[in-house]
Amino acid sequence: MEIATKTEQIVDMLRKMPNHQPLITIIKRSLTLEFLPQSSKAAGINSSMMTSLRKRCELICRRLLERILQVEEGADNETKIHTLPYVLVLQAFCIVDPTLCTPVTDPSQFVVTLQPYLKNKVDSKSTAQLLESIIFVIDAVIPLIRKPPQTVVEELEQDLKQMIVRHSFLTVVHACIKCLSALSNAAGRGPRLLEYLVNLFYKHLSGPNSDGQVLGRSLFCLGLLLRYGYKLLAASENQLDFPKILELLKRRYLRRDDFSLKVRAMQALGYILIAKPDFMLQKDILNLIEASLSSDVDYRLKIQGLQNLYEYLRDAESQLTADSTGKPTVPYATNGGSEVPVAAGAGDTNICGGIIQLYWNSILERSLDMNDQVRHAALKIVEIVLRQGLVHPITCVPHLIALETDPVEGNSKLAHHLLMNMNEKYPSFFESRLGDGLQMSFRFFETIVSNHNVVATNMKSNPIAFVKPGISRIYRLIRANRNSRNKFVHSIVRKFISDSRSYPTIGFLVYCVEVLASLPFTSPDEPLYLVYDINRVIQIRAGAIEANLKNWTSMDQQQDVVGQQDIVGQQDVVGQQYMVDNVMHEPGGYPDQNLADSPQKMLNNSCSTSDVDMAKLQEDCHDAIAMQLLLKLKRHLKMVYSLTDARCQVCVFPCLEISPRKTRCMTDLFPISIQAFSLKDPPKPGEAISKQNIPLNINNTNISLPSCLQDVALVYQVAFLKM
């Protein structure tokens, strides 16, 4: 009675769950005694407790089988669905340990009892789920029976064959093919029935049949038969001609205009490649898979191509686990089960690593695809590849950082989970690619903003809003370590310093400013370091940038009317003085507003660019705009965090060479305020940070690059006079 009551409690609990996956976890933990406290485990686990626990699970499984019979006998056709919860619980126990369903007294009891339910002809979704679960249990138990009754084996073969050919639910067909392959192998029946079905579906595909539904089913079944029955078929006297089948798929179906058949053929190809993974190294197959992962194909083909690789990796992982533990691989799990079937060849980790490295760049590209489902399919592959250690983890850090900002919550959470694991194991790898990750997150941001419906509807007014939570999560990962967070901030500020080879777009710099302004600072030294880093960049770069702009404006004076010289000269004097003041103290006053009219006067002149290197001119103006954005960010930080001028002083000065063997720092010559921020000062514990809710506004900032020489005056005034 106790077992019966407990069984009904488990079934009632399952009815309230979306699937049986939580129950599987509970059973696993129970059978391994994970629920015991550490003190009890340290003292040693009593073997009698393990035996008693296992015996109880066996009795629950036997009770479930009895209840299936009782419910089925007392129900009419309309209420047969009541059997399903009992079968699902039995399947959950079988997923964890199939031997629970093979009692020593009668190992074939569960197979014999459940086999008649395969004759159910009701065509509905609930009945299909019931059949899948029953077939799963039979599939798991059959290999454990030394001599299954021949009458049961023969009847099972016929039932499975009929469902493979006729059942309308492909999930049931999938389970039947898997079970038939296991039955043919375990019962010593040979490949006869498998060969018959392979030839049947091959004739459908190679003949003149034009029925899309029949062809799609034939492709699906042929692929699965070759996936699960490869070992038996390869050992047969009638050697299987894999190249011939692959050529048929390529010639007649992978190049068809009928897109549904094209995807189904891609799925069949994936099933075949799980059985023969070395084919993925061949050039023609490589080209086919690469084509399915290219950016310009339909998203359904991308998903199928990624799904093929994912299933291959899961098979390889499952086979590796089975080899290391010495246990047989758990068969294909349905309805949320976590185990996946294994086919021949899938467990070769050497070839597995080589295959994934061939397609790794394409997988990473698809992880940033504009389609949500494609990104999720690629991200699942990244997860399993990192878990198996098939590629260097540093290669995918930028992509995972970009995916932290994914508007789809499931994708961003999985990316964050992978980054957390990586930061724990390889913190140096993680930190070294933060800058690259920011650049990639910007490209991803541009793609999503232009294509994603969520952003277009809910965040149209402020599209950067969906990026900020992801960047904040990344910052929190490294915030505990002062050096790490300073490196992160510095890697972003460094983007504002262009080199001779290339310089980032203005849009990317605006993105960086938004990111820096949104970081979740919790101690005063965090925003102070950011201001400190901004001051360093301005101190080093401002003078050269201003000199370059002065040269351009001087060149413009030669083409302008007399009278502009006085105005430009006034701009130079005020600009130099203001730039120094801005770096050191940033006063709130503004220079003579009469200079505001000068750009308009200049723009009235015709643009003469014949003698001007426009690329160099735009590069200099780009640097000026970068400084302008940094100064705007600095002013914003001072307001938000109530930072005084004294604390924001520049505390790092260049060293003066006093003698060939001796240098002296300027801080020795010019003492600074004791309130100024210094990297040498340790953070003060318990120091509170005050923050005002003031949004950063860059909308009124002129960030357009000049199109002619006369426009430089406007850039000069905005960058050096109006800040």
Number of C-alpha atoms within 10 A of each C-alpha: 6 6 15 13 10 13 21 16 11 15 18 13 14 19 15 9 11 10 14 21 15 15 18 21 13 14 17 17 14 16 16 12 15 12 11 12 9 10 8 10 13 8 8 9 12 10 9 9 11 15 12 11 16 16 13 14 21 18 18 24 26 20 18 23 19 14 18 20 13 12 17 17 10 9 13 10 8 7 11 16 16 15 19 21 20 26 24 25 24 25 29 26 22 24 25 19 17 22 17 23 29 22 15 10 7 10 20 22 17 20 25 16 14 18 17 13 14 16 13 11 11 10 11 11 11 14 19 21 20 25 23 25 24 23 26 24 26 25 24 28 25 25 18 17 17 11 13 19 13 11 10 14 20 13 13 23 19 13 18 23 19 14 21 22 15 12 17 15 17 16 14 24 26 18 25 26 26 23 25 26 26 22 24 21 17 17 18 10 16 17 22 13 15 23 18 11 20 20 12 14 22 18 13 17 23 13 9 8 11 10 9 12 11 14 21 19 21 24 25 23 24 25 26 27 24 29 26 25 25 23 17 19 20 15 12 14 8 11 9 16 9 14 10 9 18 17 12 16 21 18 11 14 23 20 13 15 9 11 15 16 22 21 23 22 29 27 21 25 28 27 26 25 25 30 24 18 22 16 18 23 14 10 10 12 16 15 13 16 24 18 16 22 24 16 15 9 11 13 19 16 23 29 21 22 26 27 20 21 23 22 19 26 24 20 24 25 23 22 25 19 15 16 13 8 9 9 10 14 19 22 23 19 21 19 15 12 17 13 17 20 19 27 25 19 21 25 24 15 17 9 16 22 16 16 19 19 16 14 16 19 14 20 27 20 15 23 27 26 20 19 17 18 17 24 24 24 22 25 27 17 23 25 16 15 23 16 14 16 11 19 17 11 16 15 14 20 23 22 24 27 29 27 29 30 30 25 21 16 11 12 23 22 16 18 26 21 15 19 22 18 13 18 17 11 11 14 15 13 16 22 19 17 19 22 21 16 22 24 22 19 27 20 15 19 25 15 14 23 20 12 13 15 12 15 19 15 10 11 14 13 10 10 19 19 17 20 22 19 20 23 21 19 18 20 19 15 16 20 19 10 10 14 10 18 20 17 16 21 21 16 18 21 20 13 18 26 15 15 10 6 5 8 14 16 12 18 12 18 21 17 19 21 22 20 20 20 20 17 19 17 17 14 16 19 21 20 25 23 19 22 26 24 21 22 24 17 18 22 18 11 15 22 13 14 18 22 14 17 20 19 11 21 22 15 15 22 17 11 15 17 12 9 9 15 16 10 13 20 14 12 21 21 10 15 20 17 12 22 21 15 12 20 23 17 17 20 11 8 9 10 14 12 9 8 14 15 11 16 18 13 14 21 16 10 12 12 15 12 12 9 8 14 11 15 9 11 19 18 18 23 26 24 23 27 26 25 22 24 24 24 22 18 22 27 18 18 22 19 15 18 18 14 20 14 17 15 19 25 22 22 19 17 13 10 12 12 11 10 8 6 6 8 11 13 14 15 13 10 9 9 9 14 11 9 12 17 21 18 13 6 9 9 13 10 7 7 11 10 15 12 15 10 8 11 11 16 11 14 7 6 14 14 21 13 18 18 13 18 25 27 21 25 24 18 24 25 19 18 26 24 22 16 20
